[in-house]
Amino acid sequence: MITGELKNRIDGLWDIFAAGGLVNPLDVIEQITYLMFIHDLDTTDNLRAKESAMLGLPFKSIFADEVEIGERKIDGRQLKWSLFHDFDAGKMYTVMQEWVFPFIKNLGGSKDSAYSRYMNDAIFKLPTPLLLSKVVDSLDQIYDQMEKVKDSDIRGDVYEYLLSKISQSGLNGQFRTPRHIIKMMVELMQPKPNFTICDPACGTAGFLVALEEYLMENHKKEIFFDRVKKDHFLNHMFFGYDMDRTMLRIGAMNMMTHGVDSPFIEYRDSLSDQNQDKEKFDLILANPPFKGSLDADTVSADLLKVCKTKKTELLFLALFLRMLKVGGRCACIVPDGVLFGSSTAHKAIRKELVDGNRLEAVISMPSGVFKPYAGVSTGILIFTKTSHGGTDKVWFYDMTADGFSLDDKRTEIKDNDIPDIIARFRNLEGEADRQRTEKSFFVPKEEIVENGYDLSINKYKKTEYKPVEYPSTQEIMAELHELEMEITKGLAELEEML
């Protein structure tokens, strides 16, 4: 959540747009997104130059000495935010409108490049040079404040706060997955440099950005010193689909400014026949929408064969199984109802996970994890696609704390099960003798089948009752008599006073 000075700065930026005559929230967010993208291009270009120098690798800046824009050739350095933000208002406006916007529309050298794919319909809507100057100054202050926060996903938090200003936000069951939950899921899955990865409900690409960060932190040299792996990482590793065009643009820019040249992020109804992906991905991480409108006529027929339903959370599970390669793995967030729902469709998808594939883990999360945006209770399912079974036992974990208070304020606290979850999941051999009264334990497949494929942790967790010793009846009666005497004495003293 955005709080304090940073929140005030963003509110101030919003007021600047309103005072300048731009009041449509979608227009404001799009213009802010474009400008943040332009700012981040400069920052990322400088960072990648430094990284390449450290690794001894060649590097060519996108702000080359001369840049072709239409029939003109101009000094590319004039397109850098760090240079033009010092221009006077009139010159800055001319540079932005006539040079910078055409430049970002054709990044990558062609209209088919990843950059131009997301920017080709970008329209510069700021009406006056004075408004642009004020917005650029305000954004500089916001970036200075973001630097002080020292949070790797503060940009994502800023986007989230901006989107919260639109009344449409959340209409389709969308709410941003908390950064620490995303990071935990990535740590549990430990992606490899040769993986092909997808989030079929990607939103602002939070999962994909976290996966990129994990790979850069743990496999940077392996990726950048291998030409094939580097090309795969930059151009063929990351896929994301969504039906919200604003989210897509933000997600694509988010990935590109994190160093991924060509993320395949596109407008697509993942549940429809428009999505033809089958046995394509090594890893899927997702938090699919739990509610919202669904046109049953457009749902892919092969998903309905697995579970005939209009519930998006069930259909997405069937979709993940279809999209994964055999041996591919998935970690996804689901509402609690998926774990214990009694409908035919609920049971069918759980049966498919347990009997038809290998269900590895069910992590139960407390209901406050998604506050203040939603109070729904959720869990994380981790499974491997085998298409021929393989579930012997399922690991359950009862998360009761995630490092933040479970109210709307979500303030940081000491209690945090996440490090324990990661450590235990990476050493499941040591979990064999854990008791049902503890936070984590195994449940054999046979018991799950006997319970109608119920995956709710409360079905299997046992509560340890400790005997409580109460005073004897005589002692209790003696205390009651003593209290009665004190009351009588008090009443007598009150009567005397009257």
C-alpha positions as CSV (number, residue, x, y, z in Angstrom):
1,M,0.0,0.0,0.0
2,I,1.1,3.6,-0.8
3,T,1.1,5.8,2.3
4,G,2.6,9.0,3.7
5,E,4.5,11.4,1.5
6,L,4.5,9.2,-1.6
7,K,0.7,9.0,-1.5
8,N,0.5,12.7,-1.1
9,R,2.8,13.2,-4.1
10,I,0.6,11.0,-6.3
11,D,-2.5,12.7,-5.2
12,G,-0.8,16.0,-6.0
13,L,0.0,14.7,-9.5
14,W,-3.6,13.7,-10.0
15,D,-4.7,17.3,-9.0
16,I,-2.2,18.8,-11.5
17,F,-3.9,16.8,-14.4
18,A,-7.3,17.9,-13.2
19,A,-6.3,21.5,-13.0
20,G,-4.9,21.2,-16.5
21,G,-8.2,20.0,-17.9
22,L,-7.5,16.2,-18.1
23,V,-10.1,14.7,-15.9
24,N,-10.9,11.2,-17.4
25,P,-9.2,8.8,-15.0
26,L,-8.3,6.3,-17.8
27,D,-6.7,9.2,-19.8
28,V,-4.7,10.3,-16.7
29,I,-3.4,6.9,-16.0
30,E,-2.4,6.2,-19.6
31,Q,-0.5,9.5,-19.8
32,I,1.2,8.8,-16.5
33,T,2.1,5.3,-17.7
34,Y,3.6,6.6,-20.9
35,L,5.7,9.2,-19.0
36,M,6.9,6.6,-16.4
37,F,7.8,4.3,-19.3
38,I,9.9,7.1,-20.9
39,H,11.6,7.8,-17.5
40,D,12.3,4.1,-16.9
41,L,13.7,3.6,-20.4
42,D,16.5,6.1,-19.5
43,T,17.1,4.5,-16.1
44,T,17.1,1.0,-17.4
45,D,19.4,1.9,-20.3
46,N,21.9,3.3,-17.9
47,L,21.7,0.3,-15.6
48,R,22.1,-2.2,-18.4
49,A,25.2,-0.3,-19.6
50,K,26.7,-0.6,-16.2
51,E,25.8,-4.3,-15.9
52,S,27.3,-5.1,-19.4
53,A,30.5,-3.2,-18.5
54,M,30.8,-5.3,-15.3
55,L,30.2,-8.5,-17.2
56,G,32.5,-7.5,-20.0
57,L,29.7,-7.8,-22.6
58,P,29.0,-5.4,-25.5
59,F,26.2,-3.0,-25.1
60,K,24.4,-0.6,-27.5
61,S,22.3,2.1,-25.9
62,I,18.8,2.6,-27.4
63,F,19.7,6.3,-27.2
64,A,22.3,6.0,-29.9
65,D,24.3,9.0,-31.2
66,E,21.8,9.5,-34.0
67,V,18.2,8.4,-34.0
68,E,16.0,8.4,-37.1
69,I,12.5,9.8,-36.5
70,G,10.6,9.9,-39.8
71,E,12.9,11.5,-42.3
72,R,14.9,13.4,-39.6
73,K,18.0,12.3,-37.7
74,I,18.5,13.8,-34.3
75,D,20.8,13.4,-31.3
76,G,19.4,10.4,-29.4
77,R,20.6,11.9,-26.1
78,Q,17.9,14.6,-26.4
79,L,15.3,11.8,-25.9
80,K,16.6,10.9,-22.5
81,W,14.4,12.0,-19.6
82,S,17.5,13.0,-17.6
83,L,18.3,15.6,-20.3
84,F,15.0,17.0,-21.6
85,H,13.4,17.3,-18.1
86,D,15.7,20.4,-17.7
87,F,14.4,22.1,-20.9
88,D,12.1,25.0,-20.7
89,A,8.4,24.2,-21.0
90,G,8.0,25.1,-24.6
91,K,11.1,23.1,-25.8
92,M,10.2,20.1,-23.6
93,Y,6.7,20.0,-25.1
94,T,8.1,20.1,-28.7
95,V,10.6,17.4,-27.9
96,M,8.0,15.2,-26.2
97,Q,5.4,15.6,-28.9
98,E,7.5,15.5,-32.1
99,W,10.4,13.3,-31.1
100,V,10.0,11.2,-27.9
101,F,6.5,9.8,-28.6
102,P,7.3,8.8,-32.2
103,F,10.6,7.3,-30.9
104,I,8.9,5.0,-28.3
105,K,6.4,3.9,-30.9
106,N,9.1,2.5,-33.1
107,L,11.6,1.2,-30.5
108,G,13.2,-2.0,-31.7
109,G,13.5,-0.8,-35.3
110,S,10.2,-1.9,-36.7
111,K,6.4,-1.8,-36.2
112,D,6.5,-5.4,-35.2
113,S,8.9,-4.9,-32.3
114,A,7.7,-5.6,-28.7
115,Y,7.9,-1.9,-27.8
116,S,5.9,-0.7,-30.7
117,R,3.3,-3.5,-30.2
118,Y,2.2,-1.9,-27.0
119,M,2.9,1.8,-27.9
120,N,1.7,2.0,-31.5
121,D,-1.7,3.5,-30.4
122,A,-0.2,5.8,-27.8
123,I,-1.5,9.3,-28.0
124,F,0.1,12.3,-26.3
125,K,-2.8,14.1,-24.7
126,L,-1.3,16.7,-22.5
127,P,-2.8,20.0,-23.9
128,T,-0.2,22.6,-22.9
129,P,3.6,23.0,-22.3
130,L,2.9,24.3,-18.8
131,L,1.0,21.2,-17.8
132,L,3.7,18.9,-19.2
133,S,6.4,20.8,-17.2
134,K,4.4,20.5,-14.0
135,V,3.8,16.8,-14.5
136,V,7.4,16.1,-15.3
137,D,8.5,18.0,-12.1
138,S,5.9,16.1,-10.1
139,L,7.1,12.7,-11.5
140,D,10.7,13.6,-10.6
141,Q,9.6,14.2,-7.0
142,I,7.6,10.9,-7.0
143,Y,10.7,9.0,-8.2
144,D,12.8,10.6,-5.6
145,Q,10.3,9.5,-3.0
146,M,10.2,6.0,-4.5
147,E,14.0,5.7,-4.1
148,K,13.6,6.4,-0.4
149,V,11.1,3.6,0.1
150,K,13.7,1.0,-0.9
151,D,11.1,-1.5,-2.1
152,S,11.8,-3.5,-5.3
153,D,8.2,-3.4,-6.4
154,I,7.3,0.1,-5.3
155,R,6.5,0.9,-9.0
156,G,3.8,-1.9,-8.8
157,D,2.4,-0.3,-5.7
158,V,2.2,3.0,-7.4
159,Y,0.4,1.5,-10.4
160,E,-2.0,-0.2,-7.9
161,Y,-2.8,3.1,-6.2
162,L,-3.4,4.8,-9.5
163,L,-5.7,2.0,-10.6
164,S,-7.6,2.2,-7.3
165,K,-8.7,5.7,-8.5
166,I,-10.8,4.1,-11.3
167,S,-14.2,3.0,-10.3
168,Q,-13.8,0.0,-12.7
169,S,-10.9,-1.3,-10.7
170,G,-11.8,-4.7,-9.3
171,L,-15.0,-5.1,-11.3
172,N,-13.8,-8.4,-12.9
173,G,-12.4,-9.9,-9.8
174,Q,-9.0,-8.4,-10.2
175,F,-7.0,-7.3,-7.3
176,R,-3.2,-7.1,-7.1
177,T,-1.5,-10.0,-5.5
178,P,0.7,-8.8,-2.6
179,R,4.4,-8.6,-3.5
180,H,5.6,-10.9,-0.6
181,I,3.1,-13.6,-1.6
182,I,4.2,-13.5,-5.2
183,K,7.8,-13.7,-4.1
184,M,7.1,-16.7,-1.8
185,M,5.4,-18.6,-4.7
186,V,8.4,-17.9,-7.0
187,E,10.8,-19.1,-4.3
188,L,8.7,-22.3,-3.9
189,M,8.8,-23.0,-7.6
190,Q,12.5,-22.1,-8.2
191,P,12.4,-21.4,-12.0
192,K,15.3,-22.3,-14.2
193,P,16.8,-20.4,-17.2
194,N,15.5,-22.8,-19.8
195,F,11.9,-22.6,-18.7
196,T,9.0,-21.2,-20.7
197,I,6.7,-19.4,-18.3
198,C,3.2,-18.0,-18.4
199,D,0.6,-16.1,-16.4
200,P,-2.7,-16.4,-18.2
201,A,-4.3,-13.7,-16.0
202,C,-1.2,-11.4,-15.8
203,G,-2.7,-8.0,-15.0
204,T,0.3,-5.7,-14.4
205,A,2.7,-8.7,-14.7
206,G,3.6,-8.9,-11.1
207,F,4.4,-12.6,-11.2
208,L,6.4,-12.3,-14.4
209,V,8.5,-9.4,-13.0
210,A,9.2,-11.4,-9.8
211,L,10.2,-14.4,-11.9
212,E,12.6,-12.2,-13.9
213,E,14.1,-10.8,-10.7
214,Y,14.6,-14.3,-9.2
215,L,16.4,-15.5,-12.4
216,M,18.6,-12.4,-12.5
217,E,19.4,-12.9,-8.8
218,N,20.2,-16.6,-9.0
219,H,21.2,-17.3,-12.6
220,K,22.5,-14.0,-14.1
221,K,25.9,-15.3,-15.2
222,E,24.4,-18.6,-16.6
223,I,21.9,-16.5,-18.7
224,F,24.2,-13.8,-20.0
225,F,27.2,-15.9,-20.8
226,D,25.2,-18.3,-22.8
227,R,24.0,-16.8,-26.1
228,V,21.0,-19.3,-26.5
229,K,19.8,-18.8,-22.9
230,K,20.2,-15.0,-23.1
231,D,18.1,-14.9,-26.3
232,H,15.5,-17.2,-24.6
233,F,15.4,-15.0,-21.5
234,L,15.1,-11.7,-23.5
235,N,12.7,-12.8,-26.2
236,H,11.0,-16.2,-25.7
237,M,10.7,-17.0,-21.9
238,F,7.8,-14.9,-20.6
239,F,4.1,-15.0,-21.7
240,G,1.2,-13.1,-20.2
241,Y,-2.5,-12.7,-21.2
242,D,-5.2,-10.4,-20.0
243,M,-8.5,-8.8,-21.1
244,D,-7.8,-5.4,-19.7
245,R,-5.8,-3.3,-22.2
246,T,-4.7,-0.7,-19.6
247,M,-3.3,-3.6,-17.5
248,L,-1.6,-5.1,-20.5
249,R,0.2,-1.9,-21.4
250,I,1.4,-1.4,-17.8
251,G,2.4,-5.1,-17.6
252,A,4.3,-5.0,-20.9
253,M,6.1,-1.8,-19.9
254,N,6.8,-3.2,-16.5
255,M,8.6,-6.2,-18.0
256,M,10.5,-4.2,-20.6
257,T,11.8,-1.8,-18.0
258,H,12.9,-4.8,-16.0
259,G,15.2,-5.8,-18.9
260,V,13.1,-8.3,-20.8
261,D,13.2,-7.1,-24.4
262,S,10.2,-9.0,-25.9
263,P,7.7,-10.3,-23.4
264,F,4.8,-11.9,-25.1
265,I,2.0,-10.0,-23.4
266,E,-1.2,-9.7,-25.4
267,Y,-4.9,-9.2,-25.2
268,R,-6.5,-12.6,-25.0
269,D,-9.4,-14.3,-23.3
270,S,-7.5,-17.2,-21.8
271,L,-10.6,-19.3,-21.3
272,S,-11.9,-19.0,-24.8
273,D,-11.1,-20.8,-28.1
274,Q,-8.9,-17.7,-28.8
275,N,-6.4,-19.3,-26.5
276,Q,-5.0,-22.4,-28.4
277,D,-2.0,-23.0,-26.1
278,K,-1.6,-26.7,-25.2
279,E,1.4,-28.4,-23.5
280,K,3.5,-25.3,-24.1
281,F,4.8,-24.2,-20.7
282,D,7.2,-25.5,-18.0
283,L,5.8,-23.2,-15.3
284,I,2.6,-21.3,-14.7
285,L,2.2,-18.9,-11.8
286,A,-1.1,-17.1,-11.5
287,N,-3.8,-15.5,-9.4
288,P,-6.8,-15.9,-11.8
289,P,-10.0,-13.8,-11.3
290,F,-12.4,-15.3,-8.8
291,K,-15.5,-13.5,-10.0
292,G,-16.8,-11.3,-12.8
293,S,-18.7,-11.8,-16.0
294,L,-18.2,-14.9,-18.1
295,D,-19.7,-15.6,-21.5
296,A,-20.3,-19.3,-21.2
297,D,-20.7,-19.6,-25.0
298,T,-17.1,-18.5,-25.5
299,V,-15.5,-20.9,-23.1
300,S,-13.3,-23.5,-24.8
301,A,-15.1,-26.9,-25.1
302,D,-12.1,-28.9,-23.9
303,L,-12.1,-27.0,-20.6
304,L,-15.8,-27.7,-20.1
305,K,-15.0,-31.4,-20.6
306,V,-12.9,-31.3,-17.4
307,C,-15.4,-29.4,-15.3
308,K,-18.7,-28.1,-16.7
309,T,-19.2,-24.8,-14.9
310,K,-19.3,-21.0,-15.2
311,K,-16.9,-20.4,-12.3
312,T,-13.7,-18.9,-13.6
313,E,-11.6,-20.2,-10.8
314,L,-12.4,-23.8,-11.7
315,L,-12.0,-23.2,-15.4
316,F,-8.6,-21.6,-15.0
317,L,-7.4,-24.8,-13.1
318,A,-8.5,-26.9,-16.1
319,L,-6.8,-24.4,-18.4
320,F,-3.5,-24.6,-16.5
321,L,-3.4,-28.4,-16.9
322,R,-4.0,-28.0,-20.6
323,M,-1.3,-25.3,-21.1
324,L,1.4,-27.1,-19.1
325,K,3.8,-29.5,-20.7
326,V,3.9,-33.0,-19.2
327,G,6.3,-32.5,-16.2
328,G,5.4,-28.8,-16.1
329,R,4.4,-27.3,-12.7
330,C,1.9,-24.7,-11.5
331,A,1.5,-22.6,-8.4
332,C,-1.8,-20.7,-8.3
333,I,-4.0,-18.9,-5.8
334,V,-7.6,-20.1,-5.4
335,P,-10.5,-19.1,-3.2
336,D,-11.2,-21.5,-0.3
337,G,-14.4,-22.6,-2.0
338,V,-12.3,-24.5,-4.7
339,L,-10.8,-26.6,-1.9
340,F,-14.0,-27.9,-0.4
341,G,-16.9,-26.9,-2.7
342,S,-19.4,-29.7,-3.1
343,S,-20.7,-29.1,-6.6
344,T,-20.0,-31.6,-9.4
345,A,-17.6,-29.2,-11.0
346,H,-15.6,-28.6,-7.8
347,K,-15.2,-32.3,-7.2
348,A,-14.3,-33.0,-10.8
349,I,-11.4,-30.5,-10.9
350,R,-10.0,-31.7,-7.6
351,K,-10.3,-35.3,-8.7
352,E,-8.4,-34.4,-11.9
353,L,-5.6,-32.8,-9.8
354,V,-5.3,-35.7,-7.4
355,D,-6.1,-38.7,-9.6
356,G,-5.0,-37.5,-13.1
357,N,-1.9,-35.5,-12.1
358,R,0.4,-35.0,-9.0
359,L,-1.0,-32.6,-6.5
360,E,2.0,-31.6,-4.3
361,A,0.9,-29.0,-1.8
362,V,-2.0,-27.0,-0.4
363,I,-1.1,-23.9,1.5
364,S,-4.0,-22.3,3.4
365,M,-3.7,-18.5,3.8
366,P,-5.5,-16.3,6.3
367,S,-8.4,-14.1,5.0
368,G,-6.6,-10.8,5.6
369,V,-3.9,-11.4,3.0
370,F,-5.7,-9.4,0.3
371,K,-6.9,-6.6,2.5
372,P,-7.9,-3.8,2.1
373,Y,-9.0,-4.8,-1.4
374,A,-10.7,-8.1,-0.5
375,G,-11.4,-10.2,2.5
376,V,-11.7,-13.5,0.8
377,S,-10.0,-16.6,2.3
378,T,-7.6,-18.2,-0.2
379,G,-5.1,-21.0,-0.6
380,I,-2.2,-21.9,-2.9
381,L,-2.3,-25.1,-5.0
382,I,1.0,-26.5,-6.2
383,F,0.8,-29.4,-8.7
384,T,2.7,-31.1,-11.6
385,K,1.1,-32.1,-14.8
386,T,1.6,-35.8,-15.4
387,S,-1.6,-36.8,-17.2
388,H,-1.4,-40.2,-15.6
389,G,-1.6,-39.6,-11.8
390,G,1.3,-39.7,-9.4
391,T,-0.2,-38.2,-6.2
392,D,0.9,-40.3,-3.2
393,K,0.5,-37.8,-0.5
394,V,-0.2,-34.1,-0.3
395,W,1.6,-31.6,1.9
396,F,-0.6,-29.2,3.8
397,Y,0.5,-26.0,5.5
398,D,-1.6,-23.8,7.7
399,M,-0.3,-20.2,7.3
400,T,-1.6,-18.0,10.1
401,A,0.7,-15.0,9.6
402,D,2.4,-13.4,6.6
403,G,4.5,-10.7,8.2
404,F,1.7,-8.1,8.2
405,S,-1.4,-7.4,10.3
406,L,-4.5,-8.9,8.9
407,D,-6.6,-5.8,9.0
408,D,-7.1,-3.0,6.4
409,K,-3.9,-1.2,7.6
410,R,-1.6,-4.2,6.9
411,T,1.2,-2.9,9.1
412,E,4.4,-4.9,9.3
413,I,4.6,-7.4,12.3
414,K,7.1,-10.0,13.5
415,D,5.0,-13.1,13.0
416,N,5.7,-14.5,9.6
417,D,5.2,-18.1,8.4
418,I,6.6,-17.5,4.9
419,P,10.3,-18.3,5.6
420,D,9.2,-21.5,7.4
421,I,6.9,-22.5,4.4
422,I,9.8,-22.1,1.9
423,A,12.3,-24.0,4.1
424,R,9.9,-26.9,4.7
425,F,8.7,-27.2,1.1
426,R,12.3,-27.4,0.0
427,N,12.9,-30.3,2.4
428,L,9.7,-32.3,2.3
429,E,11.6,-35.5,3.3
430,G,11.8,-34.0,6.8
431,E,8.1,-33.5,7.0
432,A,7.2,-37.2,7.0
433,D,6.8,-37.5,10.8
434,R,5.0,-34.3,11.4
435,Q,1.8,-34.5,13.4
436,R,-1.7,-33.3,12.4
437,T,-1.6,-30.8,15.3
438,E,1.4,-29.0,13.8
439,K,1.4,-26.2,11.1
440,S,2.4,-28.6,8.3
441,F,1.9,-32.3,7.7
442,F,1.3,-34.9,4.9
443,V,-2.1,-36.5,4.1
444,P,-2.1,-39.7,2.1
445,K,-4.0,-39.7,-1.2
446,E,-6.4,-42.5,0.0
447,E,-7.7,-40.3,2.9
448,I,-8.3,-37.4,0.5
449,V,-10.2,-39.7,-1.9
450,E,-12.3,-41.1,1.0
451,N,-13.2,-37.5,2.0
452,G,-14.6,-36.7,-1.5
453,Y,-11.3,-35.0,-2.6
454,D,-11.8,-32.3,0.1
455,L,-8.6,-30.2,0.2
456,S,-9.6,-28.0,3.1
457,I,-6.9,-28.1,5.8
458,N,-9.5,-28.1,8.5
459,K,-10.7,-31.5,7.3
460,Y,-7.4,-33.1,8.3
461,K,-5.9,-30.8,10.9
462,K,-6.3,-32.0,14.5
463,T,-6.6,-29.6,17.4
464,E,-4.6,-30.5,20.5
465,Y,-6.8,-30.2,23.6
466,K,-5.0,-29.5,26.8
467,P,-6.8,-30.6,30.0
468,V,-7.8,-27.6,32.1
469,E,-8.0,-28.1,35.9
470,Y,-10.9,-26.3,37.5
471,P,-11.4,-25.7,41.3
472,S,-13.5,-28.2,43.2
473,T,-17.3,-27.6,43.7
474,Q,-16.6,-26.8,47.4
475,E,-14.1,-24.2,46.6
476,I,-16.4,-22.5,44.0
477,M,-19.3,-22.5,46.5
478,A,-17.0,-21.0,49.2
479,E,-16.0,-18.2,46.8
480,L,-19.7,-17.6,45.9
481,H,-20.6,-17.3,49.6
482,E,-17.7,-14.9,50.2
483,L,-18.9,-12.7,47.3
484,E,-22.4,-12.8,48.6
485,M,-21.3,-11.6,52.0
486,E,-19.3,-8.8,50.5
487,I,-22.4,-7.7,48.5
488,T,-24.6,-7.9,51.5
489,K,-22.1,-5.8,53.5
490,G,-21.9,-3.3,50.7
491,L,-25.8,-3.0,50.5
492,A,-25.9,-2.4,54.3
493,E,-23.4,0.4,54.1
494,L,-25.3,2.0,51.2
495,E,-28.6,1.9,53.3
496,E,-26.9,3.6,56.2
497,M,-25.7,6.4,53.9
498,L,-29.3,6.9,52.7
